[in-house]
């Protein structure tokens, strides 16, 4: 046996000499190799920008809102029905209105709508709008901020689900972020102090809870 692989330890036991191999360093090397191998096997390579990379990043509501709002705006523009065409139906058959034009939701269908009307009085950023062809029993209001409330924009496309998010907080934050993105794109330059008496064109969505009270969250606004 090579001299460098042996540690000669002599012990006086019955006059005999024993030789003890020094295997310690080889055992340590073997253990290290096993550990390194296990780490390699347990390591997943994630390409930057890939789907796995995005999932591992922390959820950013504002990034989500900015990315998602344009798709929602396009969806609403494509699906919006003239308010004058659904006013009478809202009063006579709420269920049919929801089934024909709405996106189902547990708290009332979301109706994409468009109209042109004259702006009346406003309070806390909510303005009444008088629309030709819409029954006088129906009160139509438009949200202009500074606070944009509700989850109508998040829910209107029908494909943004709670299961897409980590928890209820993220789900709610997504709705708020979409509202903020809309506000920045649609309402940023709107002079809400001088809206009364103006004619506006609006595309947006409202939740059909009370057919006589439409609170529209806009996705497009033009002041004439």
Secondary structure, DSSP 4 states (H G I P E B T S, - for coil): --GGGEE-----BTTB---EE--HHHHHHHHHHHHHHHHHHH-----TTSHHHHHHSPP-HHHHHHHHHHHHHHHHHHH-EEHHHHHHHHHH-HHHHHHHHEEP-TT--EEEEEEEEEEEEEETTEEEEE-TTS-TT-EEEEE-SSS--SSHHHHHTS---GGGSSSHHHHHHHHHHHHHHHIIIIITT--GGG-TT-EEEEEEEEE-SSTTEEEEEEEEEEE-
